Amino acid sequence: MIKLVLTDIDGVWTDGGMYYDQTGNELKKFNTSDSAGVVFLRLLDIPLGIITGENTQIVQRRADKLKITRLFMGVLNKMEVAEKLCAELGISLQEVAYIGDDLNDADLLKACGFSAVPANAPAYMDKYAKIRLKKNGGNGAFREFVESLLEKENLLESAIEKYIQATQIRR
């Protein structure tokens, strides 16, 4: 049973591109479809954390908007952060699901109980992850990851039902 979901950002929630305007502002595009994955996890009381090598206000703002409090930015050793989180929660890495897209994610992908890479991750990343998703990073890969995890855990229908109940207009 998965008790914690961890995710990278660039290449998973974004397409990995970094856009700069003429004044030097950095921009990233997020897909709102991924928000449903966050909501599903929240409705099922499964904690979510972001572990990223980037350290930008853009990622902070996205986490704030989605009320994700476990945000670790500027991380060089993602495994170290994941192990510390597991110790705090009293769980093992086998009870963690992780999605990442590149070499700095390899150790954590391999160590977790459930792991995935987006469709556009390098082919050699398949040997580290349990599954390769159909969607590219930045195009709903995080939502597909969560739905795949919940399907495997027989929780997807429950999450959908809870979502529908929570969003129905009361008369």
C-alpha positions as CSV (number, residue, x, y, z in Angstrom):
1,M,0.0,0.0,0.0
2,I,1.4,3.4,-1.0
3,K,1.5,5.9,1.8
4,L,3.4,8.8,0.2
5,V,3.6,10.2,-3.3
6,L,6.7,12.1,-4.4
7,T,7.2,14.0,-7.7
8,D,9.8,15.9,-9.6
9,I,8.6,19.0,-11.4
10,D,10.6,19.9,-14.6
11,G,10.0,17.2,-17.2
12,V,7.0,15.9,-15.2
13,W,4.6,18.7,-14.4
14,T,6.2,20.8,-17.2
15,D,7.6,20.0,-20.6
16,G,11.1,20.7,-19.2
17,G,11.3,23.9,-21.2
18,M,12.5,27.1,-19.6
19,Y,11.1,30.1,-21.3
20,Y,12.8,33.6,-20.9
21,D,11.4,36.9,-22.0
22,Q,13.4,39.8,-23.2
23,T,13.8,41.2,-19.7
24,G,15.1,37.9,-18.3
25,N,11.9,36.6,-16.6
26,E,11.7,32.9,-16.5
27,L,8.4,31.2,-17.4
28,K,7.1,27.6,-17.1
29,K,3.9,26.1,-18.4
30,F,1.9,23.8,-16.1
31,N,-1.0,21.7,-17.2
32,T,-4.1,22.2,-15.1
33,S,-5.1,18.5,-15.7
34,D,-2.4,17.5,-13.2
35,S,-4.3,19.3,-10.5
36,A,-6.8,16.5,-10.5
37,G,-4.0,14.1,-9.4
38,V,-3.4,16.4,-6.4
39,V,-7.1,16.5,-5.6
40,F,-7.4,12.7,-5.8
41,L,-4.5,12.2,-3.4
42,R,-5.9,14.8,-1.0
43,L,-9.4,13.1,-1.0
44,L,-7.7,9.8,-0.2
45,D,-5.5,11.3,2.5
46,I,-2.3,10.3,0.7
47,P,0.5,12.8,1.4
48,L,2.2,14.4,-1.6
49,G,5.7,16.0,-1.8
50,I,7.6,17.8,-4.5
51,I,11.4,17.2,-4.7
52,T,13.1,19.3,-7.4
53,G,16.6,20.4,-8.2
54,E,15.2,23.8,-9.3
55,N,14.8,26.6,-6.9
56,T,12.3,29.1,-8.3
57,Q,9.4,31.2,-7.2
58,I,7.4,29.7,-10.1
59,V,7.5,26.2,-8.4
60,Q,6.8,27.8,-5.0
61,R,3.7,29.6,-6.5
62,R,2.4,26.4,-8.1
63,A,2.8,24.5,-4.8
64,D,1.1,27.3,-2.9
65,K,-1.8,27.4,-5.3
66,L,-2.3,23.6,-4.9
67,K,-1.7,23.7,-1.1
68,I,1.3,21.3,-1.3
69,T,3.3,22.0,1.8
70,R,6.0,19.3,1.4
71,L,8.1,21.2,-1.1
72,F,11.8,20.6,-1.4
73,M,13.7,22.8,-3.9
74,G,17.3,23.1,-4.9
75,V,17.8,19.4,-4.0
76,L,20.9,17.7,-5.2
77,N,20.3,14.3,-3.5
78,K,16.6,13.4,-3.9
79,M,17.1,10.0,-2.2
80,E,18.3,11.7,1.0
81,V,15.2,13.9,1.1
82,A,12.9,10.9,0.5
83,E,14.6,8.8,3.2
84,K,14.2,11.6,5.7
85,L,10.5,12.0,4.8
86,C,10.0,8.3,5.2
87,A,11.6,8.3,8.6
88,E,9.4,11.2,9.7
89,L,6.3,9.3,8.5
90,G,7.4,5.9,9.8
91,I,7.3,4.3,6.4
92,S,9.7,2.6,4.0
93,L,10.6,3.5,0.4
94,Q,8.6,0.5,-0.7
95,E,5.5,2.5,0.5
96,V,6.4,5.5,-1.7
97,A,5.3,6.2,-5.3
98,Y,7.7,8.5,-7.3
99,I,7.6,10.0,-10.7
100,G,10.7,11.5,-12.3
101,D,12.1,11.9,-15.8
102,D,15.9,11.9,-15.9
103,L,19.1,10.7,-14.4
104,N,18.9,12.6,-11.2
105,D,15.7,10.6,-10.5
106,A,17.2,7.2,-11.2
107,D,18.0,6.0,-7.7
108,L,14.7,7.1,-6.3
109,L,12.7,5.6,-9.2
110,K,14.5,2.3,-8.6
111,A,14.1,2.3,-4.8
112,C,10.3,3.2,-4.5
113,G,7.5,0.7,-4.5
114,F,5.8,2.2,-7.5
115,S,7.5,4.5,-10.0
116,A,7.1,6.0,-13.4
117,V,8.6,8.1,-16.1
118,P,6.7,10.3,-18.6
119,A,6.5,9.1,-22.2
120,N,9.1,11.6,-23.4
121,A,11.8,10.5,-20.8
122,P,14.9,9.1,-22.3
123,A,14.5,5.4,-23.2
124,Y,17.3,4.3,-20.8
125,M,15.2,5.5,-17.9
126,D,12.9,2.5,-18.3
127,K,15.4,0.3,-16.4
128,Y,14.8,2.5,-13.3
129,A,11.0,2.9,-13.3
130,K,8.3,0.4,-12.9
131,I,6.2,1.9,-15.8
132,R,6.5,4.3,-18.7
133,L,3.4,6.6,-19.0
134,K,1.6,7.4,-22.2
135,K,1.6,11.2,-21.6
136,N,4.6,13.5,-21.9
137,G,5.8,15.6,-19.1
138,G,3.8,18.9,-19.0
139,N,0.8,17.2,-20.8
140,G,-0.9,15.5,-17.9
141,A,1.8,12.9,-17.0
142,F,1.4,13.6,-13.2
143,R,-2.4,13.0,-13.4
144,E,-1.8,9.8,-15.4
145,F,0.7,8.7,-12.8
146,V,-1.7,9.2,-9.9
147,E,-4.5,7.5,-11.8
148,S,-2.3,4.5,-12.6
149,L,-1.2,4.3,-9.0
150,L,-4.8,4.5,-7.7
151,E,-5.9,1.9,-10.3
152,K,-3.2,-0.5,-9.1
153,E,-4.3,0.1,-5.5
154,N,-8.0,-0.3,-6.3
155,L,-8.6,3.2,-5.2
156,L,-9.4,5.1,-8.4
157,E,-13.2,4.6,-8.4
158,S,-13.3,5.7,-4.8
159,A,-11.3,8.8,-5.6
160,I,-13.6,9.7,-8.5
161,E,-16.7,9.2,-6.4
162,K,-15.3,11.3,-3.6
163,Y,-14.4,14.0,-6.1
164,I,-17.9,14.0,-7.6
165,Q,-19.5,14.1,-4.1
166,A,-17.2,17.0,-3.1
167,T,-18.0,19.1,-6.2
168,Q,-21.8,18.5,-6.6
169,I,-23.9,21.5,-6.2
170,R,-26.1,21.2,-3.2
171,R,-29.7,22.3,-3.6
